Amino acid sequence: MADRVCLVTGGNSGIGFELCRGMAAAGFHVVMVSRGTERGQPALEKLQAEFGDSVEMMLCDMSDLDNIQKLHAEYTAKFDRLDVLFNNAGAMWGKRKLTAQGNEMTFGVNHLGYFEMTRTFLPLIKTTEGSRIINTASVAHRMAHLRLDNLNHENKWYSQWRTYGNSKLCNILFTRELARRLEGTSIITHCFHPGVVRTRFGSGASGLVWLFWPIFRVLMINAKRGAKTGLHLALSEDAGSSTGQFWSSMKRRKGNRHARNDDNATILWEKSEEMVNVRN
Ligand SMILES: NC(=O)c1ccc[n+]([C@@H]2O[C@H](COP(=O)([O-])OP(=O)(O)OC[C@H]3O[C@@H](n4cnc5c(N)ncnc54)[C@H](OP(=O)(O)O)[C@@H]3O)[C@@H](O)[C@H]2O)c1
């Protein structure tokens, strides 16, 4: 059995890949979660060339929440602890699509994926001393116009940026509410904006994003820098001295007023619970 275990969703690419590297370098056994072997295997080979068997891969497509139960079964058959969970897998979709459970894809993967991962692994996280849950959010939450009565963006004109921004606001609200619900435990949870990072992010986007992306890319930071704040949240005493906060560039940030709305955080939690329960 490994001493300390870390699980990273979206671990095969971009920020997630560097989170895997950073955690392996810090001495953790790392479970890199990828949605498929085609993109997962080359990433795994790179990480294993550096860290050997202390990195392994498990598969899970977060657009089908039932896969999370399968991932959990595979994980718990092997490990009896989870020290750090990084909810990181996410994307922006150019066109409105649906998940296996019929939720809008951006909301489904970027928020419900984090929600269901956390809910499913929480019993194990609770029995692991000093555990942390770190969520990759974004300053894109400033573009949000979140309608809690229409989380699936039904019967609306679809804006990829607005929908993405909404999902990232959900990440911050989710982190706040999670921290509130974990009061009295030693579990720390935070979320962070990684910076504007040169990754594969945006490859599923449409329209002008594609046109201007090559120009933007020159100005972006690399993924190693993008992972820095996330690693700080997982590893530092500083981050362990508080919980439920939004960070960027290694510092606690306020987020905008929508990101500090605790009533909405509670409503989002309850609605998310209803949505993931529908399939049970
Ligand atoms: N890049 C930025 O500037 C930036 C800024 C703020 C926040 N973020 C956030 O950072 C996180 C990581 O993004 P990134 O920039 O590193 O982009 P990336 O290189 O595209 O990585 C995204 C990861 O998420 C995975 N993923 C996407 N859909 C998935 C699904 N349905 N099931 C399982 N995994 C899925 C991808 O898998 P595949 O490799 O198979 O596609 C990939 O591993 C996201 O949450 C994003 O919102 C990024």
PDBQT file of the ligand as one rigid body, heavy atoms in Angstrom, charges set to zero:
ROOT
HETATM    1  N1  LIG A 301      -5.861  26.707 -19.823  1.00  0.00    +0.000 N 
HETATM    2  C1  LIG A 301      -6.303  27.754 -19.159  1.00  0.00    +0.000 C 
HETATM    3  O1  LIG A 301      -5.941  28.918 -19.437  1.00  0.00    +0.000 OA
HETATM    4  C2  LIG A 301      -7.250  27.578 -17.998  1.00  0.00    +0.000 A 
HETATM    5  C3  LIG A 301      -7.611  28.713 -17.251  1.00  0.00    +0.000 A 
HETATM    6  C4  LIG A 301      -8.471  28.551 -16.173  1.00  0.00    +0.000 A 
HETATM    7  C5  LIG A 301      -8.939  27.289 -15.847  1.00  0.00    +0.000 A 
HETATM    8  N2  LIG A 301      -8.589  26.199 -16.594  1.00  0.00    +0.000 N 
HETATM    9  C6  LIG A 301      -9.125  24.888 -16.191  1.00  0.00    +0.000 C 
HETATM   10  O2  LIG A 301      -8.058  23.979 -16.071  1.00  0.00    +0.000 OA
HETATM   11  C7  LIG A 301      -8.548  22.639 -16.184  1.00  0.00    +0.000 C 
HETATM   12  C8  LIG A 301      -7.609  21.837 -17.046  1.00  0.00    +0.000 C 
HETATM   13  O3  LIG A 301      -7.626  22.379 -18.363  1.00  0.00    +0.000 OA
HETATM   14  P1  LIG A 301      -6.310  22.548 -19.242  1.00  0.00    +0.000 P 
HETATM   15  O4  LIG A 301      -6.156  23.985 -19.527  1.00  0.00    +0.000 OA
HETATM   16  O5  LIG A 301      -5.177  21.805 -18.655  1.00  0.00    +0.000 OA
HETATM   17  O6  LIG A 301      -6.795  21.902 -20.623  1.00  0.00    +0.000 OA
HETATM   18  P2  LIG A 301      -6.445  20.499 -21.344  1.00  0.00    +0.000 P 
HETATM   19  O7  LIG A 301      -5.006  20.433 -21.662  1.00  0.00    +0.000 OA
HETATM   20  O8  LIG A 301      -7.433  20.409 -22.462  1.00  0.00    +0.000 OA
HETATM   21  O9  LIG A 301      -6.795  19.425 -20.227  1.00  0.00    +0.000 OA
HETATM   22  C9  LIG A 301      -8.115  19.129 -19.887  1.00  0.00    +0.000 C 
HETATM   23  C10 LIG A 301      -8.166  17.727 -19.329  1.00  0.00    +0.000 C 
HETATM   24  O10 LIG A 301      -9.542  17.415 -19.016  1.00  0.00    +0.000 OA
HETATM   25  C11 LIG A 301      -9.873  16.202 -19.662  1.00  0.00    +0.000 C 
HETATM   26  N3  LIG A 301     -11.283  16.063 -19.983  1.00  0.00    +0.000 N 
HETATM   27  C12 LIG A 301     -12.053  16.851 -20.763  1.00  0.00    +0.000 A 
HETATM   28  N4  LIG A 301     -13.302  16.336 -20.865  1.00  0.00    +0.000 NA
HETATM   29  C13 LIG A 301     -13.297  15.215 -20.132  1.00  0.00    +0.000 A 
HETATM   30  C14 LIG A 301     -14.263  14.219 -19.847  1.00  0.00    +0.000 A 
HETATM   31  N5  LIG A 301     -15.488  14.235 -20.389  1.00  0.00    +0.000 N 
HETATM   32  N6  LIG A 301     -13.930  13.192 -19.034  1.00  0.00    +0.000 NA
HETATM   33  C15 LIG A 301     -12.691  13.115 -18.511  1.00  0.00    +0.000 A 
HETATM   34  N7  LIG A 301     -11.719  14.004 -18.749  1.00  0.00    +0.000 NA
HETATM   35  C16 LIG A 301     -12.034  15.023 -19.562  1.00  0.00    +0.000 A 
HETATM   36  C17 LIG A 301      -9.028  16.192 -20.933  1.00  0.00    +0.000 C 
HETATM   37  O11 LIG A 301      -8.969  14.903 -21.497  1.00  0.00    +0.000 OA
HETATM   38  P3  LIG A 301      -8.476  14.680 -23.039  1.00  0.00    +0.000 P 
HETATM   39  O12 LIG A 301      -7.003  14.888 -23.022  1.00  0.00    +0.000 OA
HETATM   40  O13 LIG A 301      -8.906  13.302 -23.346  1.00  0.00    +0.000 OA
HETATM   41  O14 LIG A 301      -9.179  15.733 -23.857  1.00  0.00    +0.000 OA
HETATM   42  C18 LIG A 301      -7.709  16.668 -20.352  1.00  0.00    +0.000 C 
HETATM   43  O15 LIG A 301      -7.051  15.634 -19.684  1.00  0.00    +0.000 OA
HETATM   44  C19 LIG A 301      -9.982  22.765 -16.705  1.00  0.00    +0.000 C 
HETATM   45  O16 LIG A 301     -10.878  22.565 -15.618  1.00  0.00    +0.000 OA
HETATM   46  C20 LIG A 301     -10.067  24.214 -17.183  1.00  0.00    +0.000 C 
HETATM   47  O17 LIG A 301     -11.374  24.726 -17.068  1.00  0.00    +0.000 OA
HETATM   48  C21 LIG A 301      -7.751  26.314 -17.675  1.00  0.00    +0.000 A 
ENDROOT
TORSDOF 0
